[in-house]
Every structure is written in structure tokens, then in C-alpha cells.
Amino acid sequence: MARTKMAVVHKLSGEIVAVGPTSATVGGVDLEGIAIGGHDEAILVTEVEEDDVLGLFKTHVVVGQELRPRD
């Protein structure tokens, strides 16, 4: 499986609310993005398995600055 760099937006309680790529290519130009969280949210930039991205909301939480499986 390939790993990809993702921005994980999460509540301060650890609940993941959004996941998205940190880069994109537009017109052949590579761009680096900056994720922005809302009130009482933080951003974790980490590498995850591509196959796991869609399920992160259900399978993981953020503890400190680490992505961890739910108990």
C-alpha cells in the first residue's frame, strides 16, 4: 500500500472532522496547500495509507499530535 501526506482537521477532543490532501497539481504546477480549522479545531499533517483515508472518521482519533486507532 502507498502512503500519502494528508491534513487531518480534528476537534480538540480528538474527533476527526475532515481529511484532505496537502498538495495538488493545477495546470502542471505543483501547489502546497494549508488546511485551516474552525473554532476549537486543530490540524495534524501526517502520512496515512491511501486505502485508509476514507475510513479515518470511523477508525481513528487524534491524541496529542498523533493519529491513533479508536479503542
N, C-alpha and C positions, 0 to 999 in steps of 0.2 A: 504494500500500500504506500502511496505517496503522501508526504506531509506537506501542508500548506500553511502559510502565515495568515492568521485571522485576527480581527479585532473583536473582542467579546465584551459587549456592554452588559453590565450587571448591576443590580441593586446592591446597596451596601450590605444587605443581608446575605448576599451570595447568589440570589436567583438571577439566572441569565435571561435578559430581555431582548437581545439582538446579537446576531453574529454576521460579520461581513468581511470581505477581503480588504486587505490594506493597500492593494495596488490594482491598477487597471492599465490597459493599453488603449489609447484613443488615437486613431489616425496614425498608427505606427509609433506613437510616442508613449513611453512608459511613464506612468504617473504614480506617485505615492500619496495615499490618502491619509487623512487624520480623522479618526472617529470622535464624535462628540456625544457625551452622555447628558442626560437631563438631570433634574434636581434629585439628589440622593442616589446618584448612579456614578459608576466609575468604569474605566476602560482597562482591559487586560489584553495586551497583544502577545499572542503565543502561537506555536505551531501545533496543529492537530492533524489527525489522519483525515484525508478528504472524505472517506466513507462515513466518518463520524459527525461531520459538520451539521447535517440536518437534525440529528437526534440530540445535540448538546443540551437543548432546552429541557429535555426529559432525563437525560443520563448524567449530567454534571452540574456542579455548583462551583462558585469561586470562593476560595477560602484564603484570606490574605491576598497574595498576588499569585495564587496557583489555581489551576483548573483541576478539580478533583471529582471522581465518580461519586454519585449520590449513594448514601447508605442503603 
